[in-house]
Amino acid sequence: MFESQLRINNFYWSGDSFRPPVESDGEGKALEVPGTLRGQYAFAVEGRGHRVTLVRDPLGCNKLFFAIHGSGKIQVSNYIVDLVRRGVPFPAIFSVPAGHLVTIDPAEQVLVTRPCFQAVIGSASVKGSYRSVARVIRQHLELWFARFARAFPDRRIFLCLSGGHSDS
């Protein structure tokens, strides 16, 4: 009933490296995990009665698409093209919203979407004018560019900064 085509199956990026797959003994654990993760991730876990839980990182960096066949079969992928190549019609493909958990119960014909991430507006460590906030952001960017320069000394690095939800 559940077919995963996740190319990076239940891995997540946090800090400056990939972390091991999210350990899950089933649906219960999947419901607990999102609050403990930082970084980018997208994963899918099958639970009782073929119920499937899908979770996507708060910024939507890792994509997570799904389709539900009339038979109840659920297909999941990080890329729309993988589902289309498997014969899923484009209009039947849906995306898990950034920072959300989607539970699909094909037997009960129920799909529930709920946020699993509480956005923090502002920061206690960054106060003041736009200039002071911009200075902190620039410091963080310079730190990461220095890390890239050390890791890839003979390469040019290009960075695309996302503008937010509309870019996910």
KEMARTI-136395 format. One record per residue (C-alpha): x, y, z; residue number from 1; residue in three letters. Coordinates in steps of 0.05 Angstrom, whole numbers. Example, Ala and Ser with C-alpha at 12.3 -4.5 7.8 and 13.67 -1.06 7.14 Angstrom:
+--------+--------+--------+-----+-----+
:      X :      Y :      Z :   i :  aa :
+--------+--------+--------+-----+-----+
:    246 :    -90 :    156 :   1 : ALA :
:    273 :    -21 :    143 :   2 : SER :
+--------+--------+--------+-----+-----+
//
This chain:
+--------+--------+--------+-----+-----+
:      X :      Y :      Z :   i :  aa :
+--------+--------+--------+-----+-----+
:      0 :      0 :      0 :   1 : MET :
:     59 :     47 :     12 :   2 : PHE :
:    114 :     60 :    -39 :   3 : GLU :
:    171 :    107 :    -21 :   4 : SER :
:    215 :    136 :    -75 :   5 : GLN :
:    254 :    181 :    -28 :   6 : LEU :
:    324 :    186 :    -56 :   7 : ARG :
:    353 :    203 :     12 :   8 : ILE :
:    310 :    160 :     56 :   9 : ASN :
:    296 :    193 :    123 :  10 : ASN :
:    363 :    228 :    127 :  11 : PHE :
:    368 :    300 :    150 :  12 : TYR :
:    418 :    357 :    147 :  13 : TRP :
:    434 :    393 :    211 :  14 : SER :
:    491 :    439 :    229 :  15 : GLY :
:    545 :    424 :    178 :  16 : ASP :
:    533 :    351 :    161 :  17 : SER :
:    483 :    297 :    143 :  18 : PHE :
:    457 :    259 :    203 :  19 : ARG :
:    439 :    185 :    204 :  20 : PRO :
:    369 :    164 :    184 :  21 : PRO :
:    313 :    184 :    231 :  22 : VAL :
:    303 :    124 :    275 :  23 : GLU :
:    230 :    104 :    276 :  24 : SER :
:    196 :     43 :    303 :  25 : ASP :
:    133 :     65 :    269 :  26 : GLY :
:     81 :    119 :    270 :  27 : GLU :
:     86 :    138 :    344 :  28 : GLY :
:    159 :    156 :    338 :  29 : LYS :
:    147 :    194 :    274 :  30 : ALA :
:     98 :    239 :    310 :  31 : LEU :
:    151 :    255 :    364 :  32 : GLU :
:    211 :    266 :    318 :  33 : VAL :
:    195 :    333 :    284 :  34 : PRO :
:    200 :    373 :    348 :  35 : GLY :
:    270 :    346 :    360 :  36 : THR :
:    300 :    359 :    291 :  37 : LEU :
:    337 :    420 :    265 :  38 : ARG :
:    359 :    430 :    194 :  39 : GLY :
:    328 :    403 :    130 :  40 : GLN :
:    291 :    337 :    125 :  41 : TYR :
:    233 :    302 :     92 :  42 : ALA :
:    212 :    233 :    113 :  43 : PHE :
:    156 :    183 :    109 :  44 : ALA :
:    137 :    128 :    158 :  45 : VAL :
:     84 :     74 :    151 :  46 : GLU :
:     44 :     59 :    213 :  47 : GLY :
:    -16 :     17 :    234 :  48 : ARG :
:    -67 :     -2 :    182 :  49 : GLY :
:    -24 :     25 :    125 :  50 : HIS :
:    -30 :     95 :    154 :  51 : ARG :
:     28 :    138 :    128 :  52 : VAL :
:     59 :    198 :    163 :  53 : THR :
:     98 :    249 :    122 :  54 : LEU :
:    140 :    304 :    153 :  55 : VAL :
:    176 :    363 :    120 :  56 : ARG :
:    227 :    411 :    149 :  57 : ASP :
:    205 :    481 :    172 :  58 : PRO :
:    235 :    519 :    112 :  59 : LEU :
:    213 :    467 :     61 :  60 : GLY :
:    285 :    457 :     37 :  61 : CYS :
:    274 :    383 :     25 :  62 : ASN :
:    215 :    372 :    -20 :  63 : LYS :
:    163 :    319 :     -5 :  64 : LEU :
:    108 :    300 :    -55 :  65 : PHE :
:     55 :    246 :    -50 :  66 : PHE :
:     -2 :    215 :    -89 :  67 : ALA :
:    -59 :    171 :    -66 :  68 : ILE :
:    -85 :    120 :   -116 :  69 : HIS :
:   -159 :    101 :   -115 :  70 : GLY :
:   -138 :     33 :    -88 :  71 : SER :
:   -108 :     67 :    -27 :  72 : GLY :
:    -36 :     59 :    -49 :  73 : LYS :
:      6 :    118 :    -27 :  74 : ILE :
:     67 :    139 :    -67 :  75 : GLN :
:    119 :    187 :    -38 :  76 : VAL :
:    178 :    222 :    -71 :  77 : SER :
:    225 :    281 :    -64 :  78 : ASN :
:    215 :    297 :   -137 :  79 : TYR :
:    151 :    306 :   -177 :  80 : ILE :
:    185 :    276 :   -238 :  81 : VAL :
:    195 :    209 :   -202 :  82 : ASP :
:    120 :    203 :   -190 :  83 : LEU :
:    103 :    224 :   -261 :  84 : VAL :
:    152 :    172 :   -289 :  85 : ARG :
:    115 :    120 :   -248 :  86 : ARG :
:     51 :    139 :   -283 :  87 : GLY :
:     20 :    185 :   -232 :  88 : VAL :
:    -19 :    241 :   -267 :  89 : PRO :
:      9 :    310 :   -251 :  90 : PHE :
:    -57 :    336 :   -223 :  91 : PRO :
:    -59 :    278 :   -173 :  92 : ALA :
:      7 :    298 :   -140 :  93 : ILE :
:      7 :    339 :    -76 :  94 : PHE :
:     62 :    372 :    -35 :  95 : SER :
:     71 :    368 :     40 :  96 : VAL :
:     73 :    441 :     63 :  97 : PRO :
:    138 :    465 :     95 :  98 : ALA :
:    140 :    452 :    170 :  99 : GLY :
:     80 :    406 :    168 : 100 : HIS :
:     62 :    335 :    185 : 101 : LEU :
:     12 :    299 :    140 : 102 : VAL :
:    -22 :    235 :    163 : 103 : THR :
:    -58 :    194 :    109 : 104 : ILE :
:   -105 :    138 :    129 : 105 : ASP :
:   -128 :    105 :     64 : 106 : PRO :
:   -174 :     55 :    100 : 107 : ALA :
:   -213 :    111 :    133 : 108 : GLU :
:   -203 :    158 :     73 : 109 : GLN :
:   -175 :    212 :    119 : 110 : VAL :
:   -119 :    261 :    107 : 111 : LEU :
:    -98 :    307 :    164 : 112 : VAL :
:    -47 :    364 :    157 : 113 : THR :
:    -20 :    399 :    218 : 114 : ARG :
:     40 :    444 :    232 : 115 : PRO :
:     97 :    411 :    269 : 116 : CYS :
:    140 :    471 :    276 : 117 : PHE :
:    129 :    534 :    317 : 118 : GLN :
:    161 :    594 :    284 : 119 : ALA :
:    200 :    640 :    329 : 120 : VAL :
:    190 :    712 :    308 : 121 : ILE :
:    252 :    752 :    324 : 122 : GLY :
:    308 :    730 :    369 : 123 : SER :
:    329 :    748 :    439 : 124 : ALA :
:    401 :    751 :    415 : 125 : SER :
:    386 :    799 :    357 : 126 : VAL :
:    356 :    865 :    379 : 127 : LYS :
:    360 :    934 :    351 : 128 : GLY :
:    357 :    966 :    283 : 129 : SER :
:    355 :    934 :    215 : 130 : TYR :
:    429 :    951 :    209 : 131 : ARG :
:    446 :    911 :    271 : 132 : SER :
:    405 :    851 :    247 : 133 : VAL :
:    437 :    856 :    178 : 134 : ALA :
:    506 :    857 :    212 : 135 : ARG :
:    490 :    792 :    249 : 136 : VAL :
:    464 :    759 :    185 : 137 : ILE :
:    527 :    781 :    148 : 138 : ARG :
:    571 :    752 :    203 : 139 : GLN :
:    536 :    685 :    196 : 140 : HIS :
:    542 :    686 :    120 : 141 : LEU :
:    616 :    703 :    125 : 142 : GLU :
:    627 :    646 :    173 : 143 : LEU :
:    595 :    597 :    125 : 144 : TRP :
:    632 :    624 :     64 : 145 : PHE :
:    697 :    616 :    103 : 146 : ALA :
:    679 :    543 :    116 : 147 : ARG :
:    663 :    533 :     42 : 148 : PHE :
:    729 :    565 :     22 : 149 : ALA :
:    767 :    518 :     68 : 150 : ARG :
:    729 :    456 :     44 : 151 : ALA :
:    734 :    474 :    -30 : 152 : PHE :
:    796 :    517 :    -38 : 153 : PRO :
:    801 :    509 :   -114 : 154 : ASP :
:    728 :    523 :   -131 : 155 : ARG :
:    684 :    583 :   -140 : 156 : ARG :
:    623 :    581 :    -94 : 157 : ILE :
:    555 :    608 :   -114 : 158 : PHE :
:    498 :    616 :    -66 : 159 : LEU :
:    424 :    627 :    -79 : 160 : CYS :
:    389 :    658 :    -19 : 161 : LEU :
:    316 :    638 :    -14 : 162 : SER :
:    264 :    692 :     -4 : 163 : GLY :
:    219 :    649 :     38 : 164 : GLY :
:    155 :    609 :     29 : 165 : HIS :
:    144 :    631 :    -43 : 166 : SER :
:    211 :    599 :    -61 : 167 : ASP :
:    198 :    532 :    -29 : 168 : SER :
+--------+--------+--------+-----+-----+
//
